[in-house]
Structures are given as structure tokens and as C-alpha cells.
Amino acid sequence: MPSTTGERLASLRHLIGDTRLLAIPVRFRDREITVHAKYEIQNFTGSIKDRMALHIMEAAYAAGAVAPGDLIAEATSGNTGISFAAVGRALGHDVRIYMPDWMSRERVLVIESLGATIVPVTREEGGFVGSIERVERYASEHDHVFTPRQFESPFNVEAHALTTGPELLAQMKTLGRVPTAFVAGVGTGGTVTGVGRFLREHVPDATVHPLEPANSPTLRTGKRVGKHRIQGISDEFVPAIVHLDELDDIVDVWDGDAILMAQRLASELGLGVGISSGANFIGALKIAVTQGDDAAVVTVFCDSNKKYLSTDLCQDEPARDDYLTPDVELLGCDVVPAVGLAWPEPSAPA
């Protein structure tokens, strides 16, 4: 049984990262296209956020920014809260999560089941921005509090530059392919920025596309506009770690189209993914169409459908003429094995 913090961190490395890659061929408007997606449901708590949570904690311990017994306090829309609750408790920390009160009930129950305390924040109290402000206030008023600050932490980006990016490139090479594009929805922006940083160095011709809801174009406007149902992305502001001038064209996906695609992936292929995964699939398909026959587009399936059972994901969703999902025929799913890459050490002090 691991006893020291170092031993516990080493054990967690075996549960996070090195996920499978899915190759999903589709027929779309008389064209055959394959969308590739990292299956992040295989991680410790079932989401891609585990990569960031572990890497931030390792970096913080290496720099002496956190000590055994400190409390972890973080603002989140859900998956990050679950990841820090699980990783934090595995390392012996109490965890305090500030979260907008309109997130799915399943998110709340999972976080509470992991022994963390949830502080709900209403729209009147500032929503996502208010959650961040309350975390900072709490940390300033209490001793021995570690705040990961996911929206600004360079280790959020680094987690994906050192793990997600190298994994997907190695897996694509086993297929005899090199990525021509990467697409991912922007919550903190860590995934698209980190993978983008890696691909810029190793596959300079690949394009890197941030994705957001067409209903709520935060990246295009710099602020909250409209509303949407893709929990985990477009959190009302552009995070500090997102530099749009270093990325390629923004991809817009309607939330209803994302819901329909997530439903189809589950009911036809058995892939029970969340709404943002449906959005990422649609976004990858859109980029593949623009790139033509040689396209090899990669995205991520961020989490499972289990945290969305009380949402519109499990309701009838009407299709619209401008949605892509009705024109998609799913032809199957091939699994590319993990490549056995070792979990890296943080590259710099926190």
C-alpha cells in the first residue's frame, strides 16, 4: 500500500493517460471519412481532466507549492472538480470545489461521493467568474490552501503537450497516418493549446482548431453571449492560457447537433460519450470535409455519458436542416492500442 506522497503519485500514473485511439469511419454526404478520437473515458475518473489534475499536483509538489495536509480549492464546471476530488483524496488532501449551480446533478453527486465539499455558485453570484473569485477569496483568508488555477496554469497546457499529443501522434503512425488537424472544445483550453504546442513542433503542417458552441461564441466575442448545453466548454470567458493567434480557425457546433451525435455514437456504436464528445466529433468531421481526401483529423472523447443522464442528452432532440448528424452514417469503430508511453515529470517549477 503506497504511503508516501511520491509513491501515491507514482501509483496514479498507472491510472491516467496512455488511452486508446478510436478510428471511426463514416459516410457523410457521399464521402467516406474517418474521424480519430482519443478515448479519454479510460482515465482514473473517466475524463481527460485527470491528466491535468495529476500533472498540476506533481508540479506543485516538486516546487513545494503544496504540502501534505493542505486543502485543495478549485473552481470548475464539473470534470476538473471530479479529477481533483479523486486525485486529491488519493494523495490525502481535503478538497473544496466551487461550481456553478446549473451543472448536472450527477456531477455534484460524484464529487460528493469522492469526499469533497461543494460550494454552489449561482448566476447572481457570478457563475464561473464568481466561482474563481470565491476560490481566491477563500485561499486568501485561510492558511494551507492550494489553488490549482486550471484556467491559467501552464501545467494544464503542459500535461497535454507531454502526454496527449505524443500519444495520439504515435498511435496515428501505427496506422500509417500523420495528423493533418486536431480539434477540441475549449473549456480551459488546456487540451487544444497543449496538443497544439506539441503538433506545431512535430507536425508543423497540421492545423489546430479550438471549438465552441455556435449558440454561445465566447472565443469570437471574448465574453458570455447566449447560452448552450455543452457542459464543460465555453465557460463565459476566454481563459488566460488560450492564445487564439497561435491557433487556426475556430469551429462552431450547435449544441443540439452535439447532443444528436453523442446519442448516435452511444446507440449505434456503444460509445457512451458526453455532449462535448459529440461536439468534438462534429467539429472534426467539419475540418475533415474542408481538408479533403487526405485528411487525418484527430479529436478527443472527453468523458462518458454517465454525468449527463438527467440532461437533454437523454431526451428527444429535434434535428434541424443545418445540423450535420442526420447526414452521418456511422460505419463502425476500430481501436488503436495504447503505445505505452511513460508519464513524464514536470519540466519546470510551479
N, C-alpha and C positions, 0 to 999 in steps of 0.2 A: 504494500500500500504506500503510494508516494506520500512523503511527509514534508519535505522542504518545498519552498515555492518553485525552485528550479526544477525539481522532479515533477511537480504538478504541471508546470508549463510544458515540459518535455512530453508528458503523457498526452496533453491536449493536442500537441502537434500531430499525433496519430489519428485524431478525430476530425481534423479540419484540413481542407484543401485536397488536392490530387483527385478531383472529381472526374466522373466520366464526361465524355463529349457525345452528344446525340447528333446524328445526321438524319434529318427529316426531309425526304423528297416529297415534293408537292407538284400538282398540276395547277397552274394558275393562268387562266385565260389563254389556253392552248400552248402554254410554255411549261417545260419541266424545269424546276428549280430545286436546289437542296439548301435548306436552312440548317446551320450548325449552331448548337446551343450547349453551353456548359450546364450540367445538371447539378445545380448547387443545393438541391434538396438533400444531397448526401452528407452535408456538413453536420457538425455536432448538434445544433438546434434546428437544422433543416433550412437554413438560409445562408446566402452569400455573406451576410454581415458577420458571421463567425470569423472570417478571415481578418477583417479589420479589427474586431474586438481582441482577438488573440495577439495580433501584431502590435497594437497600441499598448496592451498590457506588458508585453515583453520589452518594448522600448522604454516604457515608464519605469519598469524595474531596473533595467540596465542603467538608466540615468539617475536612479534614486529619487524619481518624481513621485513614487508611490511606495508604501511600506506595508508589511503585513499588519492587518488590523484596520487600515484606512477604509473609509467608506467611499464607494464609487457613486457618483451622482451624474446623471446624463439626461439630456433632452432627446426625444425620439418620437418617430411615428409608429414604432412597433418592433420591427425586426431587430434593430440595434439594441433596443431595450431587452429583448429576449436574449440576445447574444451576451450582453454584458451581465445580465442576471445569471445566466448559466456559467459563463467563464469566471465571473466574479465570485460566485458561490463555490465553484470548484477550487478557487485559489484561497478561499476562506474569508472573502470580503462581504460585508453587508452592502446592499445595492439599493439606491433610491432613484426611481425613474419618473421623470416629468413627461407627460404625454397629453396631447390634445384629447379632449373627452369624446370626440366623434369617431375615434378609431374603433375597429371591430371588437366586439365583446370577447371573442376568442383570444385576441392579443392580450387583453387585460388578464384573463384567467390564466394564460400560460405564464406570464410574467409573475403573477402572484404565486402560482404553483412552484415556481423556482425560488421562492423565498424572498423576493424583492418587494419593496414598498413602492406603490404607485401614487403619484400626486397628479390627479387630473387637472387639466388647464382648459378653461372654456374659451370660446371665441372672444367674449367680452374681456377676458384676462390676457388676450394677446395670441392665443393659439400657439403655433410653432415658435414664433418670435418670443412670445411671453414665456414659453417653456424654457427657452435658453436663458432668458433674463432671470428667471426664478432659480435656475441651477446656479448661475453665477452669484446671485444674492445669497443663496444658502451656503455656498462654499466660502464666501467672504465672512460669513457670520459664525462659521463652525471650523474647528481645527480638524486636521487629519481627514480631509476630503479630497479625493482625486476626481478631477473632471476630464474625461477623455476628449471632449470638444470635437466630436466627429465631423462637424461641418467645416472645421478649419485645420484639423490635424494633418500634417504631412505624412504621418504614418498610415492614415486611411488610404491615401494615394499609393504609398509605398507597398502596402500589403498586396495590391493588385499588380503593381509593376514587378514584384518579385515572385508572385505565385500564379495568379490567374492568367496573366499574359504569357509567361513561359509555358504553362501547361497547355493552353489552347494552341500555341504555335507548334509544340512538339506533337500534339495529337493530330493536328491538321497534316503535318508532314508524314505521319503514318498512313494517311490517305493519299499521299502523293500530291497534296494541295498546299498552297500558301494563302493565308487570309488576304482577301482584297479589301475587306472592310470589317469594322467592328461597330456594333450598335448597342447602346444600353440606356435605359431610362435614368434620369438624373434625380436622385434624392439628395444625397450629399455630393454626388458627382465623383466619389472615390473610384468607382469601378471604371467608368469611361475615361477618366483622367489617368488612372494608373495603367490600365491596359493600353491606352493611347500612348503613354510615355514609352512603354516597352516596345510597342509596334513601330513607333517613329524611329527607334534606334535599329531594330532588327528587320523590319519590313517597311522601308520608307515610302513605298508606293501605296500602302494600304491607307484607306481613309477611315476616320474615326468620327462617329456621329452620336451626339447626345440626343436623347429622345424625351419628349414631354407630351402631356395631353393636349390635343387640339382644343379641348374645352377650356383649358387654363394655361395659356402660353407664358409661363413665368420667365423662361430663358429669353424669350423675344422681347418682353416688356420690362423685365427687372423687378417685377412686383406681382402680388397676387391679382389675378384677373380671372373672373368667372369661378366656376367650381367643377370638380371632377370626382370620379370614383376609383381612380387607380391609386390605392393607398401605397405610400412608400416613395412616391416621386412627386415632383412639383410642390415642394413644401413652402410655398408662399414667398420665397426669396431666392436669389442666386447665391449659392454657398461660396465662401472665400476661396476654396480650393479649385473651383471651376473657372478656367480661363478660356472663354469661348473663342478668342483669337488663335488659340492653339488647336482648336478642333475644327472639323468640317461641318457641313450643313446640318442644321437641326432637323430632326424628323418629328413630324406631328402624327399622333394616332388618337382617334376618337375613343373615349372610354367604353362606349358601347361595343365598338369593334373589338377592343381588347377583351371584353367580357365574353363575347361570342367566340373568339378564337380560343381562349382558355377553356371554355366549355367544350369545344370541339376536340381539343387536344386530350381532354380527360375522357370524353365519351367514345372517341374513335380510336385513340392510341393508348389509353390507360395512363396517360401522363397527367396526374392531378397537380396542376400548377396554379399559382396565384394569378391575379389580374395583371400585374406588371409583366409577368412572363408572356401572357397573351399579347400585351402591347409590344414587347420586345420582338416577338415572332413576326408580328405585322410590320414593325419597323425594319427588321432585317429583310423581309420579303420586298418591301418597297425599294430598299437600296439595291438588292439583287436585280430587280427589274431594270433599274437605271444603269447598272453596270454591264448588263448583257450576259452572253453565254458563258463567259469565263469567270463569272462572279463566284467568289467563295466567301460568303458573308457569315460572320460568327456573332452570336449574342449570348445572353445568359438567361437561364430559367432561375430566377432569384430565390423562389420559395415555393412551398406546396399550397394546395387549395384549402388546407385544414384550418387556416386562420380566417377564412372568408365564408364559412358555411352560413353565417347569418346575414350576409350581404347580398347584393344583386347578382353575385356570381352564381348563386343557386336559385335564381328566379328566371322567368322567361324574359328574354331580352329581344326587343324588336329590331329587325335589321333595317338598314337604310340603304338607299341606292348608292351612296358614296362610300359604303363600307367595303373592305376587301374580303372579309371572311366568307361571304356567300359564294365567291368565285374561287375559293381554295378547295382543292381535293387533296386530302392527306393520303399519301401512298404507302406510308409505313414509317419505321423508325429503326435505324441501325445504331448500335452502341460502340463507341470507340473507347477501349480500355484506358484506365489511368496510366500515367507514364512513370510513376514512382519518383517524382522529384522531391527532394528533401526540403523541409520547411526551413527558410533562411533566417539568419539572425538579423536584427535591426541594423541599419547601416550607419546611423548617427544618433547622438544623444537626443532625448525628448526635449 
